Amino acid sequence: MSESAAVPLVVISSVRDPVEALNSLLRRNGILAHCTWIPAVADLPDALTQLNPQLLICVSTSDAELPLVAKVRESTAPDLPLLIIRPELSEEAMVADLALGARDTLTMSSPARVHAVCARELKAFRIERALNETLQSAQEYRKQLETVLTRSHDAIAQVQEGILVEVNRSWLDLIGAAEADAVVGQPIMDFFEAANHAALKGALAACLQGRWKDHSLRADVHTADGGTLALELVLTLGERDGEACVRMMVPTQKRSEAIGKDLAEAIRRNPRSGLLYRQPLLEAIQKRIATPVQGGSRYLLYVRPDKFAKLERDLGVLRGEEFVAALAALLRAQLGPTDIAGHFSGAGLMVLLERGTARDAELWAERLLEKVANFDFDIAGRKFRSSVCIGVASVPNSEGRLEATISDALDAVRRGRERGGNQVCTVARADTDARVQSYDAVWIKHIRAALSENRFRLVQQPIASLAGGAETMFDMLVRMIDPQGKEILPSEFMPAAERNNLIAHIDRWVIMAAARFAARTKPGCLFVRLSRHSATDATLPPWVAAQLKNLALEPRHLCIEITEEIAMHHPAETQKLARGLKEAGMRFALEHFGTGIDPLGLLANLPLDFVKIDGSLMQGLPDDALLQSKVSALIDAARERGIETIAERVEDANTMAVLWQLGVQHLQGFLIQAPEEVVMSTPETSATQQQQVLQVLNTSTRSTLR
């Protein structure tokens, strides 16, 4: 070590010899000491101030000077350890020295003890100094934070163990509170709408565990005047008084942007219902359908009250508008973040949904139908119940003809009203059989060509673990590429493939592509879904097992999944499929789980590794207590049987927060990440798959539509 790193010590002694002896003793034993000799007590204050020593040693020859040394140390450097060296030791002298503030009493006749005590006190001094510096830094940080909280234009509140412990002026202004004392110390949940509690609790818990990212949480806060204010909260992990806390912030920029957006939207929306007027509604829908859908399909829903003309006569025109506004409030509460809704004609409302499947859209409509039927309307003191008809029409992914789709939705409602109302109606399939056959004739050629030319691609969508598991999991999805290189979603070609006995070929292509990808990348688990045809094919499990063996792939890397609907309608075949896959070492899962007649019975009767809770149950989850209870029951039942749960199609942070609170283990959806292409890099892979596909196409025994 260099002399610049020497440990400064001050030794007060009437003679120099003890100083040199101490310096030599400490250096011989590994302490690079630099002892400064102070012969007189009068010089001690300046030495302690200028030298900043780590140890003060007093070599005493007179009991009279010891109190003076102790007094100077106490006034100049009270944290500096003081050691006293005497010619001889006695209990009385040691007690007297301790009373003066000395850490210990020594004698030079025991060099080993002198070294040990000096080393001990130097270590203790450094630890104490580091601790004091840390505490001082924390105090400075605390002061800076208080300054930020006080001066920041962002509204900031800090929550600890569910209690609001600190707010700044901007937060008070935001909610209209006069003083901090009026809100600090209260449970944070008391300040938010009950419908937001599940999401808020989940987000707070996730944030405290360091698992909450930069997602914005939507919540309605109570204001001092009895109203509510919609906020977008940013949650970050913080610390207060040495304990973890969650900092909730509403950034000024976000608030300003929200105000600007609200002003722009105000002229486009009905102030009583909050929904778009007809013209802005049609413009918004037209703009949306002109862009490619991220996943799944789009659906147009027309909602019309039953017997509205009679209701309007009974209530009066103005009260009829109040009823429409109340109906719109029920609908608006069920909308997702990407849904578009507005007034279409008279009392009729229109909604554009983006959902994974047609069943998702129908379930959304059925939930609204039930909500309206069970709601007690209170208009001008008159309480009554009403009902609606809802028409559901699919928006084509290609050539999205809005007028034709609107006509389909209106026709569906018209048929529902003719049958007595209070029902969900879809477009009549009998009217479109000829069109379907015409579409199929085109799609069959495209599908067969894509199979033979290997123009299918896999995309992978990550499945995120809320528990922080290390295993990487992906849902494998298929896309068809047209001759011009344009990507075609499954919702466009899969129905035709299923109707015309081509789906099994696509299934086997996907299995082989996923298996080869797994053999190359060694993921934790890839999920591959089967159609009804493949799920009931007894030859599939041994075929898959043989392919995995040829690839030398650990079977556990693949999880084969089928829908809950297939499992319910084909129980014997599903049991056989599950046993065959499990015997081969693969994993087995049910997707779209939780919407059937007896989902808990399936848990008890099938050897499942995972269940994917249906995406339709995620729609409106943050604000629907009954829906939360249903999802919670599914999660608990699966957990009791050691089955892991995955929530499908999670698209917003509030839903994720509620799922965290309910205990789901994994998530997938566009909030986590959109599907991305799987790169199948080797030419051998493509050639092998192309040869296999040609073989199964040539040996197909069931006729297809000509």
CORFEN-V65267 format. One record per residue. N is the residue number from 1. RES is the residue in one letter. PSI is psi as a letter, one per 40 degrees, with the letter a starting at -180 (* if undefined). BURIAL is I if it has 16 or more other ideal C-beta (glycine too) atoms within 10 Angstrom, else O. Layout:
n=N res=RES psi=PSI burial=BURIAL
n=N res=RES psi=PSI burial=BURIAL
This chain:
n=1 res=M psi=i burial=O
n=2 res=S psi=i burial=O
n=3 res=E psi=d burial=O
n=4 res=S psi=e burial=O
n=5 res=A psi=e burial=O
n=6 res=A psi=i burial=O
n=7 res=V psi=h burial=I
n=8 res=P psi=h burial=O
n=9 res=L psi=i burial=I
n=10 res=V psi=h burial=I
n=11 res=V psi=h burial=I
n=12 res=I psi=h burial=I
n=13 res=S psi=i burial=I
n=14 res=S psi=d burial=O
n=15 res=V psi=i burial=O
n=16 res=R psi=d burial=O
n=17 res=D psi=d burial=O
n=18 res=P psi=d burial=I
n=19 res=V psi=d burial=I
n=20 res=E psi=d burial=O
n=21 res=A psi=d burial=I
n=22 res=L psi=d burial=I
n=23 res=N psi=d burial=I
n=24 res=S psi=d burial=O
n=25 res=L psi=d burial=I
n=26 res=L psi=d burial=I
n=27 res=R psi=d burial=O
n=28 res=R psi=d burial=O
n=29 res=N psi=f burial=O
n=30 res=G psi=e burial=O
n=31 res=I psi=h burial=I
n=32 res=L psi=g burial=O
n=33 res=A psi=i burial=I
n=34 res=H psi=g burial=I
n=35 res=C psi=h burial=I
n=36 res=T psi=h burial=O
n=37 res=W psi=h burial=I
n=38 res=I psi=h burial=I
n=39 res=P psi=d burial=O
n=40 res=A psi=i burial=O
n=41 res=V psi=d burial=O
n=42 res=A psi=d burial=O
n=43 res=D psi=e burial=O
n=44 res=L psi=d burial=I
n=45 res=P psi=d burial=O
n=46 res=D psi=d burial=O
n=47 res=A psi=d burial=I
n=48 res=L psi=d burial=I
n=49 res=T psi=d burial=O
n=50 res=Q psi=d burial=O
n=51 res=L psi=d burial=O
n=52 res=N psi=f burial=O
n=53 res=P psi=i burial=I
n=54 res=Q psi=e burial=I
n=55 res=L psi=h burial=I
n=56 res=L psi=h burial=I
n=57 res=I psi=h burial=I
n=58 res=C psi=h burial=I
n=59 res=V psi=h burial=I
n=60 res=S psi=h burial=I
n=61 res=T psi=e burial=O
n=62 res=S psi=h burial=O
n=63 res=D psi=e burial=O
n=64 res=A psi=d burial=O
n=65 res=E psi=e burial=O
n=66 res=L psi=d burial=I
n=67 res=P psi=d burial=O
n=68 res=L psi=d burial=O
n=69 res=V psi=d burial=I
n=70 res=A psi=d burial=I
n=71 res=K psi=d burial=O
n=72 res=V psi=d burial=I
n=73 res=R psi=d burial=I
n=74 res=E psi=d burial=O
n=75 res=S psi=d burial=O
n=76 res=T psi=d burial=O
n=77 res=A psi=g burial=I
n=78 res=P psi=d burial=O
n=79 res=D psi=e burial=O
n=80 res=L psi=h burial=I
n=81 res=P psi=h burial=I
n=82 res=L psi=h burial=I
n=83 res=L psi=i burial=I
n=84 res=I psi=h burial=I
n=85 res=I psi=h burial=I
n=86 res=R psi=i burial=I
n=87 res=P psi=d burial=O
n=88 res=E psi=i burial=O
n=89 res=L psi=i burial=O
n=90 res=S psi=i burial=O
n=91 res=E psi=d burial=O
n=92 res=E psi=d burial=O
n=93 res=A psi=d burial=I
n=94 res=M psi=d burial=I
n=95 res=V psi=d burial=O
n=96 res=A psi=d burial=I
n=97 res=D psi=d burial=I
n=98 res=L psi=d burial=O
n=99 res=A psi=d burial=O
n=100 res=L psi=e burial=I
n=101 res=G psi=e burial=O
n=102 res=A psi=i burial=I
n=103 res=R psi=d burial=I
n=104 res=D psi=i burial=I
n=105 res=T psi=h burial=I
n=106 res=L psi=i burial=I
n=107 res=T psi=i burial=O
n=108 res=M psi=e burial=I
n=109 res=S psi=e burial=O
n=110 res=S psi=g burial=O
n=111 res=P psi=d burial=I
n=112 res=A psi=d burial=O
n=113 res=R psi=d burial=O
n=114 res=V psi=d burial=I
n=115 res=H psi=d burial=I
n=116 res=A psi=d burial=O
n=117 res=V psi=d burial=I
n=118 res=C psi=d burial=I
n=119 res=A psi=d burial=O
n=120 res=R psi=d burial=O
n=121 res=E psi=d burial=I
n=122 res=L psi=d burial=I
n=123 res=K psi=d burial=O
n=124 res=A psi=d burial=O
n=125 res=F psi=d burial=I
n=126 res=R psi=d burial=O
n=127 res=I psi=d burial=O
n=128 res=E psi=d burial=O
n=129 res=R psi=d burial=O
n=130 res=A psi=d burial=O
n=131 res=L psi=d burial=O
n=132 res=N psi=d burial=O
n=133 res=E psi=d burial=O
n=134 res=T psi=d burial=O
n=135 res=L psi=d burial=O
n=136 res=Q psi=d burial=O
n=137 res=S psi=d burial=O
n=138 res=A psi=d burial=O
n=139 res=Q psi=d burial=O
n=140 res=E psi=d burial=O
n=141 res=Y psi=d burial=O
n=142 res=R psi=d burial=O
n=143 res=K psi=d burial=O
n=144 res=Q psi=d burial=O
n=145 res=L psi=d burial=I
n=146 res=E psi=d burial=O
n=147 res=T psi=d burial=O
n=148 res=V psi=d burial=O
n=149 res=L psi=d burial=I
n=150 res=T psi=d burial=O
n=151 res=R psi=e burial=O
n=152 res=S psi=h burial=I
n=153 res=H psi=e burial=O
n=154 res=D psi=h burial=I
n=155 res=A psi=h burial=I
n=156 res=I psi=h burial=I
n=157 res=A psi=i burial=I
n=158 res=Q psi=h burial=I
n=159 res=V psi=h burial=I
n=160 res=Q psi=h burial=I
n=161 res=E psi=f burial=O
n=162 res=G psi=e burial=O
n=163 res=I psi=h burial=O
n=164 res=L psi=h burial=I
n=165 res=V psi=e burial=I
n=166 res=E psi=i burial=I
n=167 res=V psi=i burial=I
n=168 res=N psi=i burial=I
n=169 res=R psi=d burial=O
n=170 res=S psi=d burial=I
n=171 res=W psi=d burial=I
n=172 res=L psi=d burial=I
n=173 res=D psi=d burial=O
n=174 res=L psi=d burial=I
n=175 res=I psi=e burial=I
n=176 res=G psi=f burial=O
n=177 res=A psi=i burial=I
n=178 res=A psi=d burial=O
n=179 res=E psi=i burial=O
n=180 res=A psi=d burial=I
n=181 res=D psi=d burial=O
n=182 res=A psi=e burial=O
n=183 res=V psi=d burial=I
n=184 res=V psi=h burial=O
n=185 res=G psi=e burial=O
n=186 res=Q psi=i burial=O
n=187 res=P psi=h burial=O
n=188 res=I psi=d burial=I
n=189 res=M psi=d burial=I
n=190 res=D psi=e burial=O
n=191 res=F psi=e burial=I
n=192 res=F psi=i burial=I
n=193 res=E psi=i burial=O
n=194 res=A psi=d burial=O
n=195 res=A psi=d burial=O
n=196 res=N psi=e burial=I
n=197 res=H psi=d burial=I
n=198 res=A psi=d burial=I
n=199 res=A psi=d burial=I
n=200 res=L psi=d burial=I
n=201 res=K psi=d burial=I
n=202 res=G psi=d burial=I
n=203 res=A psi=d burial=I
n=204 res=L psi=d burial=I
n=205 res=A psi=d burial=O
n=206 res=A psi=d burial=I
n=207 res=C psi=d burial=I
n=208 res=L psi=d burial=I
n=209 res=Q psi=e burial=O
n=210 res=G psi=f burial=O
n=211 res=R psi=e burial=O
n=212 res=W psi=h burial=I
n=213 res=K psi=a burial=O
n=214 res=D psi=f burial=O
n=215 res=H psi=i burial=I
n=216 res=S psi=h burial=I
n=217 res=L psi=h burial=I
n=218 res=R psi=h burial=I
n=219 res=A psi=i burial=I
n=220 res=D psi=h burial=I
n=221 res=V psi=i burial=I
n=222 res=H psi=h burial=O
n=223 res=T psi=i burial=O
n=224 res=A psi=d burial=O
n=225 res=D psi=e burial=O
n=226 res=G psi=e burial=O
n=227 res=G psi=a burial=O
n=228 res=T psi=i burial=O
n=229 res=L psi=h burial=O
n=230 res=A psi=h burial=O
n=231 res=L psi=i burial=I
n=232 res=E psi=h burial=I
n=233 res=L psi=h burial=I
n=234 res=V psi=h burial=I
n=235 res=L psi=h burial=I
n=236 res=T psi=i burial=O
n=237 res=L psi=h burial=O
n=238 res=G psi=a burial=I
n=239 res=E psi=h burial=O
n=240 res=R psi=h burial=I
n=241 res=D psi=f burial=O
n=242 res=G psi=e burial=O
n=243 res=E psi=i burial=O
n=244 res=A psi=i burial=O
n=245 res=C psi=i burial=I
n=246 res=V psi=h burial=I
n=247 res=R psi=h burial=I
n=248 res=M psi=h burial=I
n=249 res=M psi=i burial=I
n=250 res=V psi=g burial=I
n=251 res=P psi=i burial=I
n=252 res=T psi=d burial=O
n=253 res=Q psi=d burial=O
n=254 res=K psi=d burial=I
n=255 res=R psi=d burial=I
n=256 res=S psi=d burial=O
n=257 res=E psi=d burial=O
n=258 res=A psi=d burial=O
n=259 res=I psi=d burial=O
n=260 res=G psi=d burial=O
n=261 res=K psi=d burial=O
n=262 res=D psi=d burial=O
n=263 res=L psi=d burial=O
n=264 res=A psi=d burial=O
n=265 res=E psi=d burial=O
n=266 res=A psi=d burial=O
n=267 res=I psi=e burial=O
n=268 res=R psi=e burial=O
n=269 res=R psi=i burial=I
n=270 res=N psi=h burial=I
n=271 res=P psi=d burial=O
n=272 res=R psi=d burial=O
n=273 res=S psi=d burial=I
n=274 res=G psi=e burial=O
n=275 res=L psi=i burial=I
n=276 res=L psi=i burial=I
n=277 res=Y psi=i burial=O
n=278 res=R psi=d burial=O
n=279 res=Q psi=d burial=O
n=280 res=P psi=d burial=I
n=281 res=L psi=d burial=I
n=282 res=L psi=d burial=I
n=283 res=E psi=d burial=O
n=284 res=A psi=d burial=I
n=285 res=I psi=d burial=I
n=286 res=Q psi=d burial=O
n=287 res=K psi=d burial=O
n=288 res=R psi=d burial=I
n=289 res=I psi=e burial=I
n=290 res=A psi=e burial=O
n=291 res=T psi=i burial=O
n=292 res=P psi=i burial=O
n=293 res=V psi=i burial=I
n=294 res=Q psi=d burial=O
n=295 res=G psi=i burial=I
n=296 res=G psi=a burial=I
n=297 res=S psi=i burial=I
n=298 res=R psi=i burial=I
n=299 res=Y psi=h burial=I
n=300 res=L psi=h burial=I
n=301 res=L psi=h burial=I
n=302 res=Y psi=h burial=I
n=303 res=V psi=h burial=I
n=304 res=R psi=h burial=I
n=305 res=P psi=i burial=I
n=306 res=D psi=h burial=I
n=307 res=K psi=f burial=O
n=308 res=F psi=d burial=I
n=309 res=A psi=d burial=O
n=310 res=K psi=d burial=O
n=311 res=L psi=d burial=I
n=312 res=E psi=d burial=I
n=313 res=R psi=d burial=O
n=314 res=D psi=d burial=O
n=315 res=L psi=d burial=I
n=316 res=G psi=i burial=O
n=317 res=V psi=d burial=O
n=318 res=L psi=d burial=O
n=319 res=R psi=d burial=O
n=320 res=G psi=d burial=I
n=321 res=E psi=d burial=I
n=322 res=E psi=d burial=I
n=323 res=F psi=d burial=I
n=324 res=V psi=d burial=I
n=325 res=A psi=d burial=I
n=326 res=A psi=d burial=I
n=327 res=L psi=d burial=I
n=328 res=A psi=d burial=I
n=329 res=A psi=d burial=O
n=330 res=L psi=d burial=O
n=331 res=L psi=d burial=I
n=332 res=R psi=d burial=O
n=333 res=A psi=e burial=O
n=334 res=Q psi=e burial=I
n=335 res=L psi=i burial=I
n=336 res=G psi=i burial=I
n=337 res=P psi=d burial=O
n=338 res=T psi=e burial=O
n=339 res=D psi=i burial=I
n=340 res=I psi=h burial=I
n=341 res=A psi=i burial=I
n=342 res=G psi=a burial=I
n=343 res=H psi=h burial=I
n=344 res=F psi=d burial=I
n=345 res=S psi=h burial=O
n=346 res=G psi=b burial=O
n=347 res=A psi=e burial=I
n=348 res=G psi=h burial=I
n=349 res=L psi=i burial=I
n=350 res=M psi=i burial=I
n=351 res=V psi=h burial=I
n=352 res=L psi=h burial=I
n=353 res=L psi=i burial=I
n=354 res=E psi=h burial=I
n=355 res=R psi=i burial=I
n=356 res=G psi=d burial=I
n=357 res=T psi=i burial=I
n=358 res=A psi=d burial=I
n=359 res=R psi=d burial=I
n=360 res=D psi=d burial=I
n=361 res=A psi=d burial=I
n=362 res=E psi=d burial=I
n=363 res=L psi=d burial=I
n=364 res=W psi=d burial=I
n=365 res=A psi=d burial=I
n=366 res=E psi=d burial=I
n=367 res=R psi=d burial=I
n=368 res=L psi=d burial=I
n=369 res=L psi=d burial=I
n=370 res=E psi=d burial=O
n=371 res=K psi=d burial=I
n=372 res=V psi=d burial=I
n=373 res=A psi=d burial=O
n=374 res=N psi=e burial=O
n=375 res=F psi=h burial=O
n=376 res=D psi=h burial=O
n=377 res=F psi=i burial=I
n=378 res=D psi=g burial=O
n=379 res=I psi=h burial=I
n=380 res=A psi=f burial=O
n=381 res=G psi=e burial=O
n=382 res=R psi=h burial=O
n=383 res=K psi=h burial=O
n=384 res=F psi=i burial=O
n=385 res=R psi=i burial=O
n=386 res=S psi=a burial=I
n=387 res=S psi=i burial=O
n=388 res=V psi=i burial=I
n=389 res=C psi=i burial=I
n=390 res=I psi=h burial=I
n=391 res=G psi=h burial=I
n=392 res=V psi=h burial=I
n=393 res=A psi=h burial=I
n=394 res=S psi=h burial=I
n=395 res=V psi=h burial=I
n=396 res=P psi=h burial=I
n=397 res=N psi=d burial=I
n=398 res=S psi=i burial=O
n=399 res=E psi=f burial=O
n=400 res=G psi=g burial=I
n=401 res=R psi=h burial=O
n=402 res=L psi=d burial=I
n=403 res=E psi=d burial=O
n=404 res=A psi=d burial=O
n=405 res=T psi=d burial=I
n=406 res=I psi=d burial=I
n=407 res=S psi=d burial=O
n=408 res=D psi=d burial=I
n=409 res=A psi=d burial=I
n=410 res=L psi=d burial=I
n=411 res=D psi=d burial=I
n=412 res=A psi=d burial=I
n=413 res=V psi=d burial=I
n=414 res=R psi=d burial=O
n=415 res=R psi=d burial=I
n=416 res=G psi=d burial=I
n=417 res=R psi=d burial=I
n=418 res=E psi=d burial=O
n=419 res=R psi=e burial=O
n=420 res=G psi=e burial=O
n=421 res=G psi=a burial=I
n=422 res=N psi=f burial=I
n=423 res=Q psi=i burial=I
n=424 res=V psi=h burial=I
n=425 res=C psi=h burial=I
n=426 res=T psi=i burial=I
n=427 res=V psi=h burial=I
n=428 res=A psi=h burial=O
n=429 res=R psi=d burial=O
n=430 res=A psi=d burial=O
n=431 res=D psi=e burial=O
n=432 res=T psi=e burial=O
n=433 res=D psi=d burial=O
n=434 res=A psi=d burial=O
n=435 res=R psi=d burial=O
n=436 res=V psi=d burial=O
n=437 res=Q psi=d burial=O
n=438 res=S psi=d burial=O
n=439 res=Y psi=d burial=I
n=440 res=D psi=d burial=I
n=441 res=A psi=d burial=O
n=442 res=V psi=d burial=O
n=443 res=W psi=d burial=I
n=444 res=I psi=d burial=I
n=445 res=K psi=d burial=O
n=446 res=H psi=d burial=I
n=447 res=I psi=d burial=I
n=448 res=R psi=d burial=I
n=449 res=A psi=d burial=O
n=450 res=A psi=d burial=I
n=451 res=L psi=d burial=I
n=452 res=S psi=d burial=O
n=453 res=E psi=e burial=O
n=454 res=N psi=f burial=I
n=455 res=R psi=f burial=I
n=456 res=F psi=i burial=I
n=457 res=R psi=i burial=I
n=458 res=L psi=i burial=I
n=459 res=V psi=i burial=I
n=460 res=Q psi=h burial=I
n=461 res=Q psi=h burial=I
n=462 res=P psi=i burial=I
n=463 res=I psi=h burial=I
n=464 res=A psi=i burial=I
n=465 res=S psi=h burial=I
n=466 res=L psi=d burial=I
n=467 res=A psi=e burial=O
n=468 res=G psi=f burial=O
n=469 res=G psi=i burial=O
n=470 res=A psi=e burial=O
n=471 res=E psi=h burial=O
n=472 res=T psi=h burial=O
n=473 res=M psi=i burial=I
n=474 res=F psi=i burial=I
n=475 res=D psi=h burial=I
n=476 res=M psi=h burial=I
n=477 res=L psi=i burial=I
n=478 res=V psi=i burial=I
n=479 res=R psi=i burial=I
n=480 res=M psi=h burial=I
n=481 res=I psi=h burial=O
n=482 res=D psi=i burial=O
n=483 res=P psi=d burial=O
n=484 res=Q psi=e burial=O
n=485 res=G psi=e burial=O
n=486 res=K psi=h burial=O
n=487 res=E psi=h burial=O
n=488 res=I psi=h burial=I
n=489 res=L psi=i burial=I
n=490 res=P psi=d burial=I
n=491 res=S psi=e burial=I
n=492 res=E psi=d burial=I
n=493 res=F psi=d burial=I
n=494 res=M psi=d burial=I
n=495 res=P psi=d burial=I
n=496 res=A psi=d burial=I
n=497 res=A psi=d burial=I
n=498 res=E psi=d burial=O
n=499 res=R psi=e burial=I
n=500 res=N psi=f burial=I
n=501 res=N psi=f burial=I
n=502 res=L psi=e burial=I
n=503 res=I psi=d burial=I
n=504 res=A psi=d burial=I
n=505 res=H psi=d burial=I
n=506 res=I psi=d burial=I
n=507 res=D psi=d burial=I
n=508 res=R psi=d burial=I
n=509 res=W psi=d burial=I
n=510 res=V psi=d burial=I
n=511 res=I psi=d burial=I
n=512 res=M psi=d burial=I
n=513 res=A psi=d burial=I
n=514 res=A psi=d burial=I
n=515 res=A psi=d burial=I
n=516 res=R psi=d burial=I
n=517 res=F psi=d burial=I
n=518 res=A psi=d burial=I
n=519 res=A psi=d burial=I
n=520 res=R psi=d burial=O
n=521 res=T psi=e burial=O
n=522 res=K psi=f burial=O
n=523 res=P psi=i burial=I
n=524 res=G psi=d burial=I
n=525 res=C psi=h burial=I
n=526 res=L psi=h burial=I
n=527 res=F psi=h burial=I
n=528 res=V psi=h burial=I
n=529 res=R psi=i burial=I
n=530 res=L psi=i burial=I
n=531 res=S psi=i burial=I
n=532 res=R psi=d burial=I
n=533 res=H psi=d burial=I
n=534 res=S psi=d burial=I
n=535 res=A psi=d burial=I
n=536 res=T psi=e burial=I
n=537 res=D psi=h burial=I
n=538 res=A psi=e burial=O
n=539 res=T psi=e burial=O
n=540 res=L psi=d burial=I
n=541 res=P psi=d burial=I
n=542 res=P psi=d burial=O
n=543 res=W psi=d burial=O
n=544 res=V psi=d burial=I
n=545 res=A psi=d burial=I
n=546 res=A psi=d burial=O
n=547 res=Q psi=d burial=I
n=548 res=L psi=d burial=I
n=549 res=K psi=d burial=O
n=550 res=N psi=d burial=O
n=551 res=L psi=e burial=O
n=552 res=A psi=f burial=O
n=553 res=L psi=h burial=I
n=554 res=E psi=h burial=O
n=555 res=P psi=d burial=I
n=556 res=R psi=e burial=O
n=557 res=H psi=e burial=I
n=558 res=L psi=h burial=I
n=559 res=C psi=h burial=I
n=560 res=I psi=h burial=I
n=561 res=E psi=i burial=I
n=562 res=I psi=i burial=I
n=563 res=T psi=i burial=I
n=564 res=E psi=d burial=I
n=565 res=E psi=d burial=O
n=566 res=I psi=d burial=I
n=567 res=A psi=d burial=I
n=568 res=M psi=d burial=I
n=569 res=H psi=e burial=O
n=570 res=H psi=g burial=I
n=571 res=P psi=d burial=O
n=572 res=A psi=d burial=O
n=573 res=E psi=d burial=I
n=574 res=T psi=d burial=I
n=575 res=Q psi=d burial=O
n=576 res=K psi=d burial=O
n=577 res=L psi=d burial=I
n=578 res=A psi=d burial=I
n=579 res=R psi=d burial=O
n=580 res=G psi=d burial=I
n=581 res=L psi=d burial=I
n=582 res=K psi=d burial=I
n=583 res=E psi=d burial=O
n=584 res=A psi=e burial=I
n=585 res=G psi=e burial=O
n=586 res=M psi=i burial=I
n=587 res=R psi=i burial=I
n=588 res=F psi=i burial=I
n=589 res=A psi=i burial=I
n=590 res=L psi=h burial=I
n=591 res=E psi=i burial=I
n=592 res=H psi=f burial=I
n=593 res=F psi=i burial=I
n=594 res=G psi=e burial=I
n=595 res=T psi=e burial=I
n=596 res=G psi=a burial=I
n=597 res=I psi=d burial=O
n=598 res=D psi=g burial=O
n=599 res=P psi=d burial=I
n=600 res=L psi=d burial=O
n=601 res=G psi=d burial=O
n=602 res=L psi=d burial=I
n=603 res=L psi=d burial=I
n=604 res=A psi=d burial=O
n=605 res=N psi=e burial=O
n=606 res=L psi=i burial=I
n=607 res=P psi=g burial=O
n=608 res=L psi=i burial=I
n=609 res=D psi=d burial=I
n=610 res=F psi=i burial=I
n=611 res=V psi=h burial=I
n=612 res=K psi=h burial=I
n=613 res=I psi=h burial=I
n=614 res=D psi=i burial=I
n=615 res=G psi=d burial=I
n=616 res=S psi=d burial=I
n=617 res=L psi=e burial=I
n=618 res=M psi=e burial=I
n=619 res=Q psi=h burial=I
n=620 res=G psi=e burial=I
n=621 res=L psi=d burial=I
n=622 res=P psi=d burial=I
n=623 res=D psi=e burial=I
n=624 res=D psi=h burial=I
n=625 res=A psi=d burial=O
n=626 res=L psi=d burial=O
n=627 res=L psi=d burial=I
n=628 res=Q psi=d burial=I
n=629 res=S psi=d burial=O
n=630 res=K psi=d burial=I
n=631 res=V psi=d burial=I
n=632 res=S psi=d burial=I
n=633 res=A psi=d burial=O
n=634 res=L psi=d burial=I
n=635 res=I psi=d burial=I
n=636 res=D psi=d burial=O
n=637 res=A psi=d burial=I
n=638 res=A psi=d burial=I
n=639 res=R psi=d burial=O
n=640 res=E psi=d burial=O
n=641 res=R psi=e burial=O
n=642 res=G psi=f burial=O
n=643 res=I psi=h burial=I
n=644 res=E psi=i burial=I
n=645 res=T psi=h burial=I
n=646 res=I psi=h burial=I
n=647 res=A psi=h burial=I
n=648 res=E psi=i burial=I
n=649 res=R psi=f burial=I
n=650 res=V psi=h burial=I
n=651 res=E psi=e burial=I
n=652 res=D psi=i burial=I
n=653 res=A psi=d burial=I
n=654 res=N psi=d burial=I
n=655 res=T psi=d burial=I
n=656 res=M psi=d burial=I
n=657 res=A psi=d burial=I
n=658 res=V psi=d burial=I
n=659 res=L psi=d burial=I
n=660 res=W psi=d burial=I
n=661 res=Q psi=d burial=I
n=662 res=L psi=e burial=I
n=663 res=G psi=e burial=I
n=664 res=V psi=i burial=I
n=665 res=Q psi=d burial=I
n=666 res=H psi=i burial=I
n=667 res=L psi=i burial=I
n=668 res=Q psi=i burial=I
n=669 res=G psi=i burial=I
n=670 res=F psi=e burial=I
n=671 res=L psi=d burial=I
n=672 res=I psi=d burial=O
n=673 res=Q psi=i burial=O
n=674 res=A psi=i burial=O
n=675 res=P psi=i burial=I
n=676 res=E psi=i burial=O
n=677 res=E psi=i burial=O
n=678 res=V psi=h burial=I
n=679 res=V psi=h burial=O
n=680 res=M psi=g burial=I
n=681 res=S psi=d burial=O
n=682 res=T psi=h burial=O
n=683 res=P psi=d burial=O
n=684 res=E psi=d burial=O
n=685 res=T psi=d burial=I
n=686 res=S psi=d burial=O
n=687 res=A psi=d burial=O
n=688 res=T psi=d burial=O
n=689 res=Q psi=d burial=I
n=690 res=Q psi=d burial=I
n=691 res=Q psi=d burial=O
n=692 res=Q psi=d burial=I
n=693 res=V psi=d burial=I
n=694 res=L psi=d burial=O
n=695 res=Q psi=d burial=O
n=696 res=V psi=d burial=O
n=697 res=L psi=d burial=O
n=698 res=N psi=d burial=O
n=699 res=T psi=e burial=O
n=700 res=S psi=h burial=O
n=701 res=T psi=e burial=O
n=702 res=R psi=h burial=O
n=703 res=S psi=i burial=O
n=704 res=T psi=i burial=I
n=705 res=L psi=h burial=O
n=706 res=R psi=* burial=O
